[in-house]
């Protein structure tokens, strides 16, 4: 039959806006919210150190300053998580273009 000689054309329908994109977008928003919360915690600690002028060697000052490192690490970790979530969301989004 002549139709057998025609090259096959695969259906390339765009998927409807699916739950995968909604999930990826939600995960990104949550990751950004966590990052912002960690930034707020870090800033609150830094503000408290400045407010108390906690640069001396007293136990209270040292204890406050000791929290800066872990707080900074928490910010960096949350930023990495948000960046990964954004990349995943962008990758899912390309399916719908």
TAURFEN-V930272 format. One record per residue. N is the residue number from 1. SS is DSSP state (H for helix, E for strand, L for the rest). PHI is phi in whole degrees, -180 to 180 (none if undefined). OMEGA is omega in degrees with one decimal (none if undefined). Layout:
BEGIN
<<N	SS	PHI	OMEGA> <N	SS	PHI	OMEGA>>
END
This chain:
BEGIN
<<1	L	none	-176.8> <2	H	-63	-178.9> <3	H	-66	178.2> <4	H	-68	-178.1> <5	H	-83	179.7> <6	L	-76	176.2> <7	L	-65	178.6> <8	L	-71	175.7> <9	L	-113	179.3> <10	L	-80	175.6> <11	L	-70	178.3> <12	L	-121	178.5> <13	L	-74	172.6> <14	L	-73	174.7> <15	L	-66	177.0> <16	L	-67	-178.6> <17	L	-60	-166.9> <18	L	-96	-179.7> <19	H	-67	179.1> <20	H	-63	178.8> <21	H	-72	177.3> <22	H	-60	179.4> <23	H	-63	-178.7> <24	H	-66	179.3> <25	H	-67	178.2> <26	H	-63	-179.9> <27	H	-63	178.2> <28	H	-65	179.9> <29	H	-61	179.1> <30	H	-63	-180.0> <31	H	-65	177.0> <32	H	-65	178.5> <33	H	-61	178.6> <34	H	-63	178.8> <35	H	-58	-178.9> <36	H	-63	177.8> <37	H	-65	179.0> <38	H	-66	177.0> <39	H	-63	178.9> <40	H	-60	179.7> <41	H	-64	178.8> <42	H	-61	-178.7> <43	H	-64	178.6> <44	H	-63	179.1> <45	H	-66	178.9> <46	H	-62	177.9> <47	H	-63	-180.0> <48	H	-64	177.9> <49	H	-61	179.5> <50	H	-67	-178.4> <51	H	-60	-179.4> <52	L	-85	-174.7> <53	L	52	-170.0> <54	L	-86	-179.5> <55	L	-111	179.6> <56	L	-85	-176.7> <57	L	-98	178.5> <58	L	-66	-177.3> <59	H	-59	-178.8> <60	H	-64	-179.9> <61	H	-67	179.7> <62	H	-61	-179.7> <63	H	-62	177.9> <64	H	-60	-177.5> <65	H	-65	179.7> <66	H	-61	-179.9> <67	H	-75	-176.6> <68	H	-64	-178.4> <69	H	-60	178.1> <70	H	-60	179.0> <71	H	-66	177.9> <72	H	-66	177.7> <73	H	-63	178.3> <74	H	-64	177.3> <75	H	-64	-178.1> <76	H	-64	178.5> <77	H	-63	179.8> <78	H	-65	178.0> <79	H	-65	177.8> <80	H	-61	178.1> <81	H	-63	179.9> <82	H	-66	179.5> <83	H	-65	177.5> <84	H	-66	179.4> <85	H	-65	178.5> <86	H	-66	179.4> <87	H	-62	178.4> <88	H	-64	179.3> <89	H	-62	179.2> <90	H	-62	-179.9> <91	H	-66	176.9> <92	H	-66	-177.3> <93	H	-61	-178.8> <94	H	-62	178.1> <95	H	-66	-173.7> <96	H	-101	179.8> <97	L	-88	none>>
END
